[in-house]
Amino acid sequence: MDCISTECTSGCMCPQGLVSDGKGGCVKEDLCPCMHNGASYQPGDKIRVDCNTCTCKDRRWQCTSNQCQGTCAIYGDGHYITFDGKRFSFSGDCEYTLIQDYCSQNNENGTFRVITENIPCGTTGTTCSKAIKLFLGNNELKLSEGNYQVIQRDTGVEVPYQIRYMGIYLVIEANNGLILMWDKKTSMFIKLNPKFQGLVCGLCGNYDGNENNDFTTRSQAVVVDTLEFGNSWKVSPSCPDAVVTKDPCSSNPYRKSWAQRQCSIIQSTVFTACHSQVDPTPYYDACVTDSCACDTGGDCECFCTAVAAYAEACNEAGVCVAWRSPEICPLFCDFYNPPGECEWHYKPCGSPCMKTCRNPSGKCSSQIPALEGCYPKCPPEQPYFDEDSMTCVQRESCGCFDVQCSYNVHACSCTYQGNKYPYGTTIYNTTDGLGSCITAVCGENGTIHRDMYHCTTPATTTTTPEPTTTIFNFTTPSPKTTSRTTECGCHYNGKLFPRGSLLYNTTDGDDWCFTAFCNETCEIEKHSKHCHTTVSPPTTSAQTSTAVGPTTPGKTTTVKSTPTKTESSTAETSATAPTTSLPTTTPYKNCDHLTPPRKHGESWHFGNCTIATCQGGSNITLEPVPCEPVTKPQCANGLPPLAKYDESGCCVRYECQCVCYGWGDPHYVTFDGQYYGFQGNCTYVLVKQIIPKYDNFTVIIDNYNCHSEDGLSCPRSLTIYYKSYEVILDQRTINGITTNLIYVNQKRIIPAYKNSVFTITSSGIDMVLEIPEINALVSFKGLTFSIFLPYSLFHHNTEGQCGTCDNTRKNDCRLPNGQIDPSCPDMANHWRIHDKNKPYCDTTTTVQPPVTPLPPRTTETPICNPVICEIIYGKVFEECRTVIPALPFYEACRFDVCHMPHTKIGCSSLQAYAALCASVGVCVDWRSATGGECDYNCSATKVYKPCGPAVQPTCNARYNEKFIQQNSREQTSDFTEGCFCPQGTILFNSFSDICVPSCGVSVPKDTCELCQCSYEVDPNTRLNIIACDPMRCDKNCQLGFTYQAVPGQCCGQCVQDSCVIMLPDHTVHVIEPGDTWSPAGDKCVKYECVKIEDQFVPVEAKTTCPLFNRKDCTPGTERIAPDGCCHVCVPIPRNCNIKTNTTYITNNGCQSSKPVDITSCGGSCGTYSMYSVEANTMDHTCSCCQEMDTTQKQVQMVCPDGTTFSHSYTYVEKCGCKEIECEDRDTQQSTSKGQEPSKSSKGRKVYRRRR
């Protein structure tokens, strides 16, 4: 609204106390309208701005102060707008995490996760959202194909939520501050409470107010590439990475013009009111792209979704646009109207909060914007809208509600033995073995309905999250023996029970009891009731009853079963003839009451390692699964055999382990325990298959001379071949540091490493390769190696320096030609293979290495008796010696130490023995017993542990899941020696030695730096170096602003220093504070730049000129005022005034009782005569001073005779000049001479001469 100018001007003004309303009227100041987006609003009008409501009052907007939630938008073919406003497009054909609060700083205590499943929506590679999964506490909500499904999970806390339909949207509002709005197609808007700022992650960014770090990957790295960012949030790592997609319009050029024409509505006058609030350009570009991409059907849907996204953005900005029409993306709301009714109507910007059955109060969240769609207008007699039936109803028809949520009796779950079951689920379905089926079904309001009935038809299996068949143990007491004759009995489980006997009394574990009696008529009577009720059979004889708990009322289900009655008699000793009883025969019956039905004599696996057999009717016998007797074999290698279960999981068998290991210079122990020494310094086959069954599994060892004087050699590396992979395990000393080097197909990798075939892990000391397919494990520690193979797969099928695994040492020295060499050292040399790095090994004159037989034990004092080797027979290895023989390691230790110049070589024997002990679960802390001789120096950040985890946990949760939780070793134990993080710390990542107290995020040291992970590697930490550059501040300010530094902040800000106005002709002008400016074509408009609080505001003042009448001006004085706005002149002098005379009035001899004021008019009125150039004659103006306004007044008259009467007289109220006809005295004379008068204007006579 135009501001009021403080200048004084003449003209029509509003009366005192009123102001102009800008529309030609005058109103009180408190009734002035308010302006918003160029529109005028009357006092009391309300508008919605973001999540706040503003009311017009006293010319100002008074708004609520709600803290608005952030919004992330996903729409169309992979278009994203993060919470912090960053726009990007990403097309990936996988499931992706949109947003979650399970992030690094809150990885364990999250409450929600939103996942979108994308599918291709065209042939150009673009993708659309197909399904949405919302994990909310212990519930999973799946949104797809316009509907939703709720799945209850066992983990997580309860997070209350509400589901509502609002227009075309399905809205989920959770109590934790999450709102999800889905258009049931490809658009979704997620709103989050500000309390989540900086605590979320995913494709929607981290919601910290800074869009520059929105591309934060799952590993907490900030990247700039959209594909790298998007691919990091894949839910399944096996899903292929997204790649750059082709421009859809370039791929489909025939659709480009159509798409541009259709999408031009966004830039047309339809959305003009919104263009200044929301930039239409990115929405137009997205619309064109999407319309080109949808070339496999649904092209209009893609176009409509894109335009609807812009309309919703406008709606959020407070601009409502009715853009749909019968031709463009129509919504047919009449579909919901019953015949002859018209309740439903389309509303482009939603409807005021309605009273619904789920929301009877009619109060809606301020955070949910008005959403377009079809809305009903409920009549007063049915004011509530039932969102389930989509009809208007009375309040009584709404049902039950709780906290503004619909209370669905089917929504309650049942709890049974700690598990939850949804409504309608069969909790258990079993039989009692007497032809009765016992079932429990989850009913309304979480009530379990139990039933016991005759199994006349096969029961229907119900699919539930838990197994539906529960087997109760129906324990049968032994029937009592009696010496008297009974008339009948009941058969159960192959036993005969007399009348009154208790057949079974069991419970389902949830306070519900099942009992069966043999009643007086020898029918099996069954009862089902709460366990607090006393259950007793009829007592007509001296029978005992079983009471369970106190007597309380309860619902009882009684089922009578009529099995075969057996008339029997019991023989008694008598002096007369003996009595023989003949049992009656009964034909065999099938077990038809079972699911599935079983034939008589049929057996099947019953579970729990038992086999059930149908004996007829309800008689079923259970027997253990038969297993062959097993004995533990005596393993030739001295290792304990492993227990293996068959496919049923019931029967166990034992098999020896195929374990080959070597150490030192070097010493070998074959798979079957044959010890020998071999000092060859070439490359040899340790293990290969005699018959290649499992691809090309082979292990090669590379030896080198570690002491040239004695010709002793040590292992350098192992090479493992399997399928198409070559894995090299090597250990070298680099810059004085022992370093593990692992190569996969000639490419170095950093453990832990895992692919579809094998896993490689390392504790710092050892390197372990596991191949789950063949259950093989290969370990290498520099001087020590070990190979574990399953006997069931490799028995009688290995050869090489490790020998043949067949639990006998006779054939361990097998040559490549299959013959057996009596000497294993001789055999070992024959397994030499070509190595291009060792040409000396290929000569035919290679000297055979010396044979090193096992030194004999003698009672003589040895010349060399190293102390370090005695540790093997000390207390440290005491527990292990009972499992694994120590002699080979002891003798090898003595040999190495006595033939090498230093005793440290003996550590390898102790290490090899300790590693083998660990493989069978015996932890040996042996290094501490060597007096520092065998200490292992870990990096400064780690400490040595003799029995740490095989894989150390890190701050990478995915790494832990992949290498720890999903890994289970069968051949060896899950601990090993190595370097580990100290107590109370955790390894930061798998490829560094950095231990941190808690997992966090590395941040730049200076807030004025932008950092990213570079490809340069720090030689100390082996981590990629974070490269930081000074933040580039945008110093380009818009017109009217200047850039100013802000103390304490990295970048300054643009501060307003002048006013900017844009005229209707789109020209822009800058006005400095205190200055005024007027447009060249309209000097009556004046703009002034004034400062209001902290803003410079242009104030527009419009001067309204008074009515200008040239007749009131002194001729020749007309001109334009100095400001160039109004016409002014010197007015004609006028002194026509009211004159007052006080006197007595007389009338017919009577006189007024008192003097009265008599008014009259007098003065000049500007009569003049002047020559008129236009008329070419004299122009005369005549004006008389006379009354303009009069009234009649009364006065009391008094006559001489004393009588009085009322007299009326005229009183002049106003005088003025009045133009009259000027009578020229020569008029008659002039007329007679051929002239005629002509009236040129009122009060004027102009005479023109005839021609």
Steps between C-alpha positions, in 0.01 A plus 500: 500500500629850418641684796345834595704802404567745782505795260217746514305533179164639416221286370242246611608345827343249737331660800683520827543152655467314171761391246484401136455128433668527161177433316341845517342451840580611853519264796619506857867429537444169677294383202777551247571193283824295500707419191662167407643403161329802345155401628291696749346331805236648728533507879433159646609316186742212557770360277743211544872571470709183527369330815371820661164678479500876456201723584451852364455748785575874522660501153754242614529123480498328836644150451539196719856401591498128424843353429464359150622158400750439223380340179666255264329449165534204262297506183487377143793325341748525786487871588605586855491815711678448831396647834759771451378585148759321286359378168628197311381218279597137555375195313586169662319169460532383863372562850645813657491658843324834469529609859568339836616590847715187526814703429851492636418712801180308573557163336333293769211715622328600178124510463433507126633420155339578162601284203389544140502224241558636152414342165559617141217721377617511139757365260751777563626383839295735715333352806187569701413408854303175504464430870579675826595327822467694823663329798346673800612351828373142510273546198569484129259687272522406133342741253448374146239506225294760682458295819687440822583193704610490864745229608581465868860418584652348811765769546471870570296718731138601452464826303134612480384622161186597308406428139263737321382559146513868407401571140716298265756440777547233763645667808684321780564711810717348773540621856877514465477803267485328160233574238493313168269614220466271198290566191463123451708527183854638468501809723586504867560777751668432834481752783717482809488676834792741554622277785641271228726772359845354442392155625375342177662364187407360162411634157304783666817638659586564862259791570759725661424817305804466274436362154873479427535179704174336393695254282624309806543131419421206723867496605474866615702634206385822332516457122402711203401228255129421498551137396757434774267654756190317378668160463633518856142490633407172330330265742653190336868518403442228238271728303688654205613861525305762314670646194464822305175491305450646157299814453147365442414774256811424294411133500138576410521815283150442368363563850701813576273752330192339653658507844604865467156599382323318782736617772481864389199531731749536786641816340165627376259755647327217689783507755586872471412569863748233610795591281623765742477258792632172353743489209324305224816419300614181679144367506458570130827323418398201712161491332654491152745229602231284661259542210769390256601206719159340545488331161357167609156620603380741764650800323222728619550373854865605493403842365220544755725396787763756399248787479335392825841519670533866401141572603569346841814714539288805419241387751770472767606857414145624554396527134205286402485416128202325344682350204309182425228502237288242316772494235811517721543237771138495619389354832150358479366550850147418387605136514449509878153656481205264543231535232315827533743647756779753473711482814841460340686786332855561382698754699842603366636599838321272736212549736480653846560244772201268494330316779559134424441177685873479561520869590165593655638819654581641156845613613781434252873522533639839409788325326287326236432737209170520317515225239315490169244237423138402533326608819142453621274767638308326774146623580416624852299187577801279418799720589765228542695346214572127524834449330446125479164504322567837329157629607359767727348352815368595840729489801335185629595311183869565536579221745761512775797731508807539714720810494344611173584165344249250371479204734492193279412188697688301237816708547583357843755222517513201730801409712580133547822381663673830424402510132244733343238379255271727292124464485379180331831318534503135610731490800509122526321210337570159649337175605478314827546161339139409576338635183452855631645810344612776733534847350565853623417799278566869568161671517364849554649728762804274539298209639619145430212273398579138578298210368499124531300304245486170316744491210241413238680679215863581440594825664599792283851623549513872563802700395631703790828659595554218749448125452133424538529147634581467866541156649409466866644219705196300604651308791305181567504349848524125524161328553441362844501125535211339676411153606133536425331453168409817307231521244668742259796733455647770276789448261756784478856488369494121493391473862172393662359739760214399735199716552565824690869513401675826407644460149682831476515839671707759313514872433583716199733708716261797501268421792278265299465134597398191303392182681354162396325235714369152440143548623253248639380396155863450389489805278793736497370828639712808427498843661651834394492787750703746704749329723350660813200267481493168681457216252384165636356190341168357620557323829269201523772278634803545713692698241728795556446838339767742389450860611698778333480838675207648692142459388386794287232536236623461148398410150537128442508316172411133532557259215397138525687247294378144459791269432465127494358358822690203626318248713761324708535289807781449738599143588478408864643193672225255584473141613262436218558528128716790376343778297655610169430846359469545122568856386281630225658583165461839338560571131792735423418868451688781328597820680270724299488772763861598433614763253576354258308174563720196561449135411512225757862402555633813323802666661627855464747738659324670787771751593730510801678195356196276536302283255123469532312191389125474447371202702138563408243763589639733763779264602836640392834374624811716522847347481843658479662522159716188475870579480776258436740453790810714458844491646756777493780412261862511604648776280849441371590869532423501871228761473157439651233394247220739407131422558292515179123470481311338217233675292232431759707671767433209734780253445859589563813356347865580560772565250864592528626840397724553199749748650841570346732755653856616479734745671859599557766411251261324410348208679202316355220294651285327240123461509546167679757629750828394330775736610803577282743781431580644161729791413428552132504865392283468186127507440304183576152350499366469848154367410330401179220260415578159356171511313386864449155500656484853633612717212877546517556532874879508551736646761857600406781594742796725418809435716815709523839473668462664840851394612736457210788353702310186598279494193187526712183632343180659624154552347460832318146480366206275417308507171150350489319423176126441493269540205618809311670657803863522600555609861849578630568526875838665558675664794792739457692746713450848357679793664561285805131411536364150441233546235242257370464508123193337348430487127189380320561447127812721517312784671585585857208503742465612859331248731235435590395409147204297384351397169260230390770230522726566798580725797837636607558631853805604702578572864828671420711188557322240292314504171204263460331392175165320536316329214150412631402298192754231582537591869873560453719731711857609429699705754843663461707683762831544323697214650188296571227365276205263546242344269166362621292284263184297572566127501161428344595691183874441466571155644715284269522794257795721604866493404797731531732580786199472736449138399180302456219550751371148570581454872809291438863611473605217271436692180576854615824515298317476167690607188340684207491168306296337774780285644591508867846620593644363824642844580267795534783759455584331168132506408475871589765596248309327216213745546713787376331712231622766261548849640613770260661688789715197585672382181757308703225262609438384143849344447514123486810502722319644795656352811252308712456670835635312797269255667403611847358202685322537829779520761476204740432557867790375710573495865837665440533868573473676163769733392238766418210529741334842444287628786238651269403156373434372851198730516315251278515244783437762766180607673406746226416222252378252762134507395581479131733198540201292606347564157788541255838322522783739573800288387530621135500861609749442777748317276457757224567780747824337612611442143432860395661664800805273488559566128435873492713776651213640708239341719216708361442238231364278776203731532359359178462153656322643803283712273408203280411288802294779658314559172410132477385510862278798421345312209359246747387766747797512738639849553871516591664824613849379410684820403493633856694189611795561263652785702460745215671274245183455296318822577301638214516876456164641400450852378478773760123500488448125551588238758587132464245239607558124481130426445319778324211475254575362155351821355515823695182708514525847349294815485361375169179317589472350153855365532416340835187339360683372195812358665393422857127437528476311170822303549511167680805275496447128516858380472660727760410715797415864461796652684863557419801695621572842361501874554173640626360828626536559874209438733236770466587591142392379160677480165406798284514303175643177368795646313658712772641464851293786636307414817235741621299515824178515303399508139465850366555712194820678404432867443715784361707681756372833371141584420627711213625193314330268257654154524478188291675165499787510251678216326827578680584250778665582832804265528460470878129434538450358149186712489404723216588858581219749545573795273361831625466825311385837629130542460416723207257761613246634257554874509265580215206680653179597335413860422455708811731283711873512575724222632618547859717275713342346811726456804530139611363359177679356201310691238341840523155588388323732266364797693237733359621858457242653266151456363418334170174552318373340181252694291222343292719541191753266674761774541695486827608804697716533811427768760750587767375540859347845553469574130179538302439420138211539257450332163548725200147441373317538831624780727205453731656175627794537733713216644701546814742249659444480875641263759247303700667298774783317316363528149496768237148532364393706197200719589280610214318831542234599249399870485132554421452835321199718596236573235642766269259753342655750268207739562622551855841616382620844426554497123863430403603351837449128420811275542632155623606479864876476564473125582360444148177343623200739530372810310498821706410870434434830672131492597272788415458727803160460657358701798133411485413457871206487743427829665301508824281783634328479839171687514128480592261366246172689450191380325164678488579712803617199696862458604721210594531449866882518473765592240582226252792440257414581144758357252571620146758446223747762385832530315651462152489185294765540232302647216732573212524566124793375291586439138462135390758392246299192405177692449671810363272714711449627851406245761285622791461321829232613744468371854277617785550466875179338619362246741590139440330341800218636721279387788171621651507621858219596741477809723234609755320823400327735750219735393396827667182340629714248679427209270786279372553270204781305334667652199721319242796663329782390262847443641797480257730213596749518213601751235675443171567631157248396241552552131222687325423625153685818414258744335675727254335836464577498127351156455205620304717726290749223429232258407351740254838532331521129411646346820342222708583387850673160553528327844853365528473386862286545800508864604682605186380684188716480192412698196621382163472695178327336208695458183 
